[in-house]
């Protein structure tokens, strides 16, 4: 290869990698700014202009990536559901014969997430209570299949009653746990804290409910 051509291609590759790194950094800033802005102002009041300002990018640049606020939030929601499904699958692999161990570890992880990534945790809490955002059928079906596995494990071990529905398990793992955590962290009566004892409390409460027939 001609030496000049080699040098040119090397420089071009370096510039391309730098541009890609800048775009990746901007994308991280946009996603973080989206979560913070929505936590601060709410989903309805948040605008693309506010997100762009907080991310230190132009509105035009943001619109190059997303058609609007809805598309941006839906991508964040999609990423989170994928991560939760992957986590459930991992915990099932670690505890293939104990539903209680899976549930306890999942609860522990929700608390760690709320404490270590408070902004993201508050953002996803808002999405859980907003009916305008849904996941696609593939993600939904995968989540259902994973919860079905947890139910089957629990039925075999006597930890879950056979008449308990997938919806009930989903509600208690996701809605009940997340609501409890956020209530404790922002409620004056709980002193804004959450501890290991809450993991045991939540785990036992959920197992007690899931053991009962409909």
C-alpha positions as CSV (number, residue, x, y, z in Angstrom):
1,X,0.0,0.0,0.0
2,X,1.2,3.5,-0.9
3,X,2.7,5.1,2.3
4,X,0.7,8.4,1.8
5,X,-2.5,6.4,1.3
6,X,-1.8,4.4,4.5
7,X,-1.3,7.5,6.5
8,X,-4.5,9.1,5.1
9,X,-6.5,6.0,5.9
10,X,-5.0,5.8,9.4
11,X,-6.0,9.4,10.1
12,X,-9.5,8.9,8.7
13,X,-10.0,5.9,10.9
14,X,-8.8,7.9,14.0
15,X,-11.1,10.8,13.1
16,X,-14.0,8.4,12.7
17,X,-13.4,6.7,16.0
18,X,-13.2,10.1,17.7
19,X,-16.5,11.2,16.1
20,X,-18.1,8.0,17.3
21,X,-16.8,8.5,20.8
22,X,-18.2,12.1,20.9
23,X,-21.6,10.8,19.7
24,X,-21.6,8.1,22.3
25,X,-20.8,10.7,25.0
26,X,-23.6,12.9,23.8
27,X,-26.0,10.0,23.8
28,X,-25.2,9.3,27.4
29,X,-25.6,12.9,28.3
30,X,-29.0,13.0,26.5
31,X,-30.3,9.9,28.3
32,X,-29.1,11.2,31.7
33,X,-30.6,14.6,31.0
34,X,-33.9,13.0,30.0
35,X,-34.1,11.1,33.3
36,X,-33.1,14.1,35.4
37,X,-35.4,16.5,33.7
38,X,-38.4,14.2,34.0
39,X,-37.7,13.6,37.7
40,X,-37.4,17.3,38.3
41,X,-40.4,18.5,36.2
42,X,-42.5,15.4,35.4
43,X,-43.1,13.7,32.1
44,X,-45.9,16.0,30.8
45,X,-44.0,19.3,31.5
46,X,-40.7,18.0,30.1
47,X,-39.9,19.2,26.6
48,X,-37.2,18.3,24.0
49,X,-35.8,21.8,24.4
50,X,-35.3,21.3,28.2
51,X,-33.6,17.9,27.6
52,X,-31.3,19.3,25.0
53,X,-30.3,22.2,27.2
54,X,-29.6,20.0,30.2
55,X,-27.6,17.6,27.9
56,X,-25.7,20.5,26.5
57,X,-26.6,19.6,22.9
58,X,-28.6,21.4,20.3
59,X,-32.3,20.6,19.7
60,X,-31.5,19.9,16.1
61,X,-28.9,17.3,17.1
62,X,-31.4,15.6,19.4
63,X,-34.0,15.4,16.7
64,X,-31.4,13.8,14.4
65,X,-31.5,10.8,16.9
66,X,-35.1,10.8,18.1
67,X,-38.4,11.8,16.5
68,X,-39.5,13.3,19.8
69,X,-39.8,13.0,23.6
70,X,-41.9,9.9,23.3
71,X,-39.4,8.0,21.2
72,X,-36.5,9.0,23.6
73,X,-38.4,7.8,26.7
74,X,-39.5,4.6,25.0
75,X,-35.9,3.7,24.2
76,X,-34.9,4.3,27.9
77,X,-37.9,2.2,29.0
78,X,-37.0,-0.6,26.5
79,X,-33.4,-0.6,27.7
80,X,-34.5,-1.0,31.3
81,X,-37.0,-3.8,30.6
82,X,-34.3,-5.7,28.6
83,X,-31.9,-5.3,31.6
84,X,-34.6,-6.5,34.1
85,X,-35.3,-9.5,31.9
86,X,-31.6,-10.3,31.7
87,X,-31.3,-10.0,35.5
88,X,-34.3,-12.4,36.1
89,X,-32.8,-14.9,33.7
90,X,-29.4,-14.7,35.5
91,X,-31.1,-15.1,38.9
92,X,-33.1,-18.1,37.7
93,X,-29.8,-19.7,36.5
94,X,-28.2,-19.1,39.9
95,X,-31.2,-20.4,41.8
96,X,-33.0,-23.0,39.7
97,X,-34.7,-24.7,42.7
98,X,-35.7,-21.8,44.9
99,X,-38.2,-19.2,44.1
100,X,-37.6,-17.4,47.4
101,X,-33.9,-17.0,46.6
102,X,-34.8,-15.5,43.2
103,X,-37.3,-13.1,44.7
104,X,-35.0,-12.0,47.6
105,X,-32.1,-11.3,45.2
106,X,-34.3,-9.4,42.8
107,X,-35.6,-7.2,45.7
108,X,-32.1,-6.6,47.0
109,X,-31.1,-5.5,43.5
110,X,-34.0,-3.0,43.3
111,X,-32.9,-1.5,46.6
112,X,-29.2,-1.2,45.5
113,X,-30.4,0.4,42.3
114,X,-32.5,2.9,44.1
115,X,-29.7,3.8,46.5
116,X,-26.9,4.0,43.9
117,X,-28.7,5.3,40.9
118,X,-31.4,7.5,42.6
119,X,-32.1,9.6,39.5
120,X,-32.6,6.6,37.2
121,X,-34.7,4.8,39.8
122,X,-37.0,7.8,40.3
123,X,-37.4,8.1,36.5
124,X,-38.4,4.5,36.0
125,X,-40.7,4.8,39.0
126,X,-42.6,7.5,37.1
127,X,-42.8,5.3,34.0
128,X,-44.3,2.4,36.0
129,X,-47.2,4.7,36.8
130,X,-47.7,6.2,33.4
131,X,-49.9,4.3,30.9
132,X,-48.4,6.1,27.9
133,X,-45.4,3.9,27.7
134,X,-45.4,0.2,26.9
135,X,-43.0,-2.5,25.8
136,X,-43.2,-4.4,22.6
137,X,-44.6,-7.9,22.5
138,X,-41.3,-9.7,22.3
139,X,-40.1,-8.1,25.5
140,X,-43.4,-8.7,27.2
141,X,-43.5,-12.3,26.2
142,X,-40.0,-12.9,27.4
143,X,-40.9,-11.4,30.8
144,X,-44.0,-13.6,31.0
145,X,-41.9,-16.7,30.2
146,X,-39.4,-15.8,32.9
147,X,-42.1,-15.2,35.5
148,X,-43.7,-18.5,34.4
149,X,-40.4,-20.3,35.2
150,X,-40.3,-18.7,38.6
151,X,-43.9,-19.8,39.3
152,X,-43.1,-23.4,38.2
153,X,-40.1,-23.4,40.5
154,X,-42.2,-22.1,43.4
155,X,-45.0,-24.5,42.7
156,X,-42.6,-27.5,42.8
157,X,-41.1,-26.3,46.1
158,X,-44.4,-25.3,47.7
159,X,-43.4,-21.6,47.8
160,X,-46.0,-20.5,45.3
161,X,-49.6,-21.8,45.0
162,X,-50.5,-23.2,41.7
163,X,-53.5,-20.9,41.3
164,X,-51.5,-17.7,41.6
165,X,-51.5,-15.9,38.3
166,X,-48.5,-14.6,36.3
167,X,-50.0,-11.1,36.7
168,X,-50.0,-11.4,40.5
169,X,-46.3,-12.4,40.5
170,X,-45.4,-9.6,38.1
171,X,-47.3,-7.0,40.2
172,X,-45.6,-8.0,43.5
173,X,-42.1,-8.3,42.0
174,X,-42.2,-5.0,40.1
175,X,-44.9,-2.6,41.3
176,X,-45.2,-3.5,45.0
177,X,-41.4,-3.7,45.6
178,X,-40.7,-0.4,43.7
179,X,-43.6,1.4,45.3
180,X,-42.4,0.3,48.8
181,X,-38.8,1.4,48.2
182,X,-39.8,4.8,46.9
183,X,-42.4,5.3,49.7
184,X,-39.7,4.6,52.3
185,X,-37.0,6.7,50.7
186,X,-39.2,9.9,50.5
187,X,-41.5,9.4,53.5
188,X,-40.7,11.3,56.6
189,X,-42.1,8.5,58.8
190,X,-39.5,6.2,57.4
191,X,-36.7,8.8,57.8
192,X,-35.9,8.4,54.1
193,X,-34.0,5.2,54.6
194,X,-34.2,1.5,53.6
195,X,-32.2,-1.4,55.1
196,X,-31.5,-5.1,54.8
197,X,-34.5,-5.7,57.1
198,X,-36.7,-4.3,54.4
199,X,-35.4,-7.0,52.0
200,X,-36.6,-9.7,54.4
201,X,-39.8,-7.9,55.1
202,X,-40.7,-7.6,51.4
203,X,-39.6,-11.1,50.6
204,X,-41.6,-12.6,53.4
205,X,-44.7,-10.5,52.5
206,X,-44.6,-11.5,48.9
207,X,-44.1,-15.2,49.6
208,X,-46.9,-15.2,52.1
209,X,-49.2,-13.7,49.4
210,X,-48.0,-16.1,46.7
211,X,-48.6,-19.1,48.9
212,X,-52.3,-18.3,49.1
213,X,-54.8,-19.6,46.5
214,X,-56.9,-17.1,44.7
